[in-house]
């Protein structure tokens, strides 16, 4: 018990925070000691997340302005609310921000990137985790750019589940509105597009072009992205699979093969699964993740593991659900 690292979760009543809690409550090193909420202060965590049951014991939400006393903080606050609170923390506090507030701060303390791609752990101790679409797309395309396998131009169509819109129901995002239907939104203008381009340029030194069309899907969890690119040279499908696999040899969370993955093969896990198809100079990749885990909470915990010198997979090796 003496070796456990106390952790605070900010904005604790949303879906991403709920996944953070679910994983952290069984983590062998991190121990949640404080969970803040602007709407649930004083109420039991198990009231907001009944599925956590006895793991949450008698834990209660703290007020949003409660003093932060831990050296590890996960921020799951709504976009626009994180920057002010996090700016008041001491430099010794290690922070993973799962909101969008710190993803574009060149030269600032926060580093925005994916733990499966970045070889070095930022010494600032401050991480801005990319968005869920950006995670799914970048994990598939970064090896292509870094290894020079394709032209630096990608066309992407991706579908996300309703949890990606948050816990507060709104017209067009409320699940009864989505069930049985699918539609595109923010075509070519989605805010995750510049995140992908930033990370791909860092991986390769080349400015990519990206046409991204996101879709709202009729399911609750997961992202399925289809990516089109033009190959350089004439590599075979087997060679591409081998090179992408080698690129991710240091991480247990990204796998690649010829089979096109079902989103159910990723939901419930911290994994990204990539499928490859090749015809002449045309390349199709499909990439699937759990938007709440790999696209947020799980990737954030993976980063926090690294910030504290732990194996990046600590507490994160649960397999996908298979069906849900």
C-alpha positions in Angstrom: 0.0 0.0 0.0 2.8 2.4 0.8 4.1 2.2 -2.8 0.8 3.2 -4.4 0.7 6.5 -6.3 -2.3 8.7 -5.3 -4.3 10.1 -8.3 -6.9 12.8 -8.8 -9.5 12.6 -11.6 -11.0 16.0 -12.5 -14.5 16.1 -14.1 -15.4 12.7 -12.8 -19.0 12.2 -13.9 -18.6 11.9 -17.7 -18.0 8.9 -19.8 -14.3 9.4 -20.2 -13.9 9.9 -16.5 -15.9 6.8 -15.8 -13.6 4.8 -18.0 -10.6 6.3 -16.2 -12.1 5.3 -12.9 -13.0 1.8 -14.1 -9.4 1.1 -15.2 -7.7 2.9 -12.3 -9.7 1.2 -9.6 -7.9 -2.1 -10.5 -4.6 -0.6 -11.4 -1.8 -2.1 -9.4 0.1 1.1 -8.8 -2.3 4.1 -9.1 -4.9 4.7 -6.4 -7.7 7.2 -6.9 -8.1 9.3 -3.8 -10.1 12.3 -5.2 -12.7 12.7 -8.0 -14.1 16.1 -8.6 -17.4 17.0 -10.2 -19.3 20.3 -10.7 -22.6 18.6 -10.7 -22.3 15.6 -8.4 -20.3 16.9 -5.5 -21.1 15.0 -2.3 -22.9 12.2 -4.0 -21.6 8.6 -4.2 -19.5 7.7 -7.2 -21.4 4.5 -7.5 -24.6 6.5 -8.0 -23.2 8.0 -11.2 -21.5 4.7 -12.2 -23.4 1.8 -10.7 -21.4 -0.7 -12.7 -18.3 0.1 -10.6 -20.1 -1.4 -7.6 -17.9 -2.4 -4.7 -14.8 -1.1 -6.4 -15.9 2.4 -5.7 -16.9 1.5 -2.1 -18.0 4.6 -0.3 -16.1 7.1 -2.6 -17.8 10.4 -3.1 -17.3 13.2 -5.6 -15.5 16.3 -4.4 -16.4 19.8 -5.4 -14.9 21.1 -8.6 -12.8 23.6 -6.8 -11.4 21.1 -4.2 -7.7 21.4 -3.5 -5.6 19.0 -5.6 -3.1 17.3 -3.3 -1.8 14.4 -5.5 1.2 14.3 -7.8 -0.8 12.7 -10.6 -3.9 14.2 -12.2 -6.1 13.0 -15.0 -8.2 15.8 -16.4 -11.5 14.8 -18.0 -13.2 18.2 -17.8 -15.2 19.6 -20.6 -13.3 21.4 -23.4 -12.6 25.0 -22.3 -12.6 24.3 -18.5 -9.3 22.6 -18.1 -6.7 25.3 -18.8 -7.5 27.6 -15.9 -7.5 24.8 -13.3 -4.4 23.0 -14.6 -2.4 26.3 -14.9 -2.5 26.5 -11.1 -0.8 23.2 -10.4 2.8 23.0 -9.4 5.5 21.8 -11.8 6.0 18.6 -9.8 2.4 17.5 -10.6 2.2 15.1 -13.5 -0.9 15.8 -15.7 -2.6 14.0 -18.5 -5.3 16.3 -20.0 -7.9 14.4 -21.9 -9.7 17.6 -23.0 -8.8 19.7 -26.1 -7.5 22.7 -24.1 -3.7 22.0 -24.5 -3.4 20.1 -27.8 -1.9 23.1 -29.6 0.6 24.8 -27.4 3.9 24.8 -29.2 6.7 25.6 -26.8 4.4 25.2 -23.8 4.6 22.6 -21.0 2.0 20.3 -22.6 3.0 17.8 -25.2 0.3 16.4 -27.5 1.1 13.0 -28.9 0.3 9.2 -28.8 2.3 6.9 -26.5 2.5 4.2 -29.1 4.3 6.5 -31.5 6.4 8.7 -29.4 9.8 7.1 -28.4 10.7 9.7 -25.8 8.7 10.5 -22.6 8.3 14.3 -22.2 10.3 15.6 -19.3 7.7 18.3 -18.5 5.3 15.7 -17.1 2.4 17.3 -18.9 0.5 15.4 -21.6 -2.4 16.6 -23.8 -3.9 13.4 -25.2 -5.2 13.7 -28.8 -8.8 13.3 -29.6 -10.4 10.0 -30.3 -10.7 10.4 -34.1 -7.2 11.8 -34.3 -5.9 8.7 -32.3 -7.6 6.2 -34.6 -6.5 7.9 -37.8 -2.9 8.7 -36.7 -2.1 5.2 -35.5 -2.9 3.9 -39.0 -1.2 6.7 -41.0 1.9 7.6 -39.0 3.9 4.5 -40.2 3.0 5.3 -43.8 4.4 8.8 -43.4 7.4 7.9 -41.3 8.5 5.1 -43.6 7.6 6.9 -46.8 5.3 4.2 -48.0 2.6 6.5 -49.5 2.1 9.9 -50.9 1.5 12.4 -48.1 -2.2 12.7 -48.8 -5.1 10.8 -47.2 -8.8 10.5 -47.6 -10.6 9.3 -44.5 -14.1 8.4 -43.6 -14.7 7.4 -40.0 -17.7 6.5 -37.9 -18.0 7.0 -34.1 -20.4 5.8 -31.5 -22.7 8.0 -29.5 -20.5 8.0 -26.4 -18.1 10.2 -28.3 -20.6 13.1 -27.9 -20.5 13.0 -24.1 -23.0 12.1 -21.4 -25.2 15.1 -21.7 -27.9 14.4 -24.3 -28.3 17.0 -27.1 -30.3 17.0 -30.4 -28.4 14.9 -32.9 -26.2 13.3 -30.3 -28.7 11.7 -28.1 -28.7 7.9 -28.8 -32.4 7.6 -29.7 -31.8 10.1 -32.4 -28.8 8.1 -33.7 -30.2 4.6 -33.4 -30.9 3.1 -36.8 -29.2 5.9 -38.7 -25.8 7.3 -39.8 -24.8 10.7 -41.1 -21.8 12.8 -41.8 -21.0 15.9 -39.8 -18.4 18.7 -40.0 -17.0 17.3 -43.3 -13.5 18.6 -44.0 -13.6 20.9 -40.9 -13.6 18.6 -37.9 -11.3 19.9 -35.1 -9.4 16.6 -35.0 -8.0 17.2 -38.5 -5.2 19.6 -37.5 -4.3 17.2 -34.6 -3.7 14.4 -37.1 -1.7 16.7 -39.4 0.4 17.9 -36.6 1.3 14.4 -35.4 2.0 13.1 -39.0 4.3 16.1 -39.7 6.2 15.3 -36.5 6.5 11.6 -37.4 7.8 12.3 -40.9 8.9 15.9 -41.3 6.5 16.3 -44.2 3.3 18.4 -44.2 0.4 16.0 -45.1 -2.9 16.7 -46.8 -5.9 15.2 -45.1 -9.6 15.1 -46.2 -11.5 13.8 -43.3 -15.3 13.2 -43.1 -16.5 12.0 -39.7 -19.9 10.2 -39.2 -22.2 9.6 -36.3 -23.0 5.9 -36.0 -25.9 4.0 -34.5 -23.8 2.2 -31.9 -22.5 3.4 -28.5 -18.8 2.7 -28.4 -15.9 2.5 -30.9 -14.5 4.2 -34.0 -14.1 2.6 -37.4 -12.0 4.6 -39.9 -11.4 3.8 -43.5 -8.3 5.4 -45.0 -7.3 5.7 -48.6 -3.8 6.6 -49.9 -1.6 6.1 -53.0 1.5 4.0 -52.6 5.0 5.0 -53.5 6.7 2.2 -55.5 5.1 -1.2 -55.6 5.2 -2.7 -52.1 3.1 -5.8 -51.6 0.4 -6.1 -49.0 2.6 -8.5 -47.0 5.5 -6.0 -47.1 3.3 -3.2 -45.9 1.9 -5.3 -43.0 5.4 -6.3 -42.1 6.7 -2.7 -42.0 3.7 -1.3 -40.0 4.1 -4.2 -37.6 7.8 -3.4 -37.2 7.0 0.2 -36.6 4.8 -0.7 -33.6 7.1 -3.5 -32.3 7.6 -1.7 -29.0 3.9 -1.5 -28.1 1.5 -4.3 -27.3 -1.5 -2.2 -28.3 -1.4 -1.9 -32.1 -1.8 -4.9 -34.4 -1.9 -5.1 -38.2 -3.0 -7.7 -40.6 -4.8 -8.5 -43.9 -8.1 -9.0 -42.2 -10.4 -6.0 -42.0 -11.2 -5.6 -38.3 -14.6 -5.3 -36.7 -15.0 -2.4 -34.3 -16.1 -5.1 -31.7 -12.5 -6.4 -31.8 -11.3 -3.2 -30.1 -14.2 -2.1 -27.9 -13.4 -2.6 -24.2 -9.6 -2.6 -24.8 -6.7 -0.2 -25.2 -6.0 -1.7 -28.6 -6.0 -0.4 -32.1 -6.4 -3.0 -34.9 -5.5 -2.2 -38.5 -6.4 -4.0 -41.7 -4.6 -3.6 -45.0 -5.8 -4.0 -48.6 -3.7 -3.2 -51.7 -4.5 -3.0 -55.5 -1.9 -1.6 -57.8 -0.9 1.7 -56.3 -4.0 2.0 -54.1 -3.9 1.3 -50.4 -6.8 1.0 -48.0 -6.4 0.8 -44.3 -9.2 0.2 -41.8 -8.5 1.2 -38.2 -10.7 0.5 -35.2 -10.4 1.6 -31.5 -12.6 2.1 -28.5 -13.1 5.8 -28.5 -13.4 6.0 -24.7 -10.3 3.8 -23.9 -7.7 4.0 -26.7 -9.1 7.3 -27.8 -9.0 8.8 -24.3 -8.8 7.1 -20.8 -6.6 4.1 -21.8 -4.2 6.2 -23.8 -4.0 8.7 -21.0 -3.2 6.0 -18.4 -0.6 4.6 -20.8 1.0 8.0 -20.8 0.8 8.3 -17.0 2.5 4.9 -16.7 5.4 6.2 -18.7 5.6 9.5 -16.8 6.1 7.5 -13.6 8.6 5.1 -15.2 6.2 2.1 -15.2 5.8 -0.3 -18.1 3.3 1.4 -20.4 1.0 -1.6 -20.4 0.5 -1.6 -16.6 -3.2 -2.1 -15.8 -4.2 -2.0 -19.5 -3.9 -5.5 -20.9 -7.6 -6.5 -20.7 -8.8 -7.8 -24.0 -11.7 -6.5 -26.1 -15.2 -7.5 -25.1 -15.8 -9.3 -28.4 -19.5 -8.5 -28.2 -21.3 -5.7 -26.3 
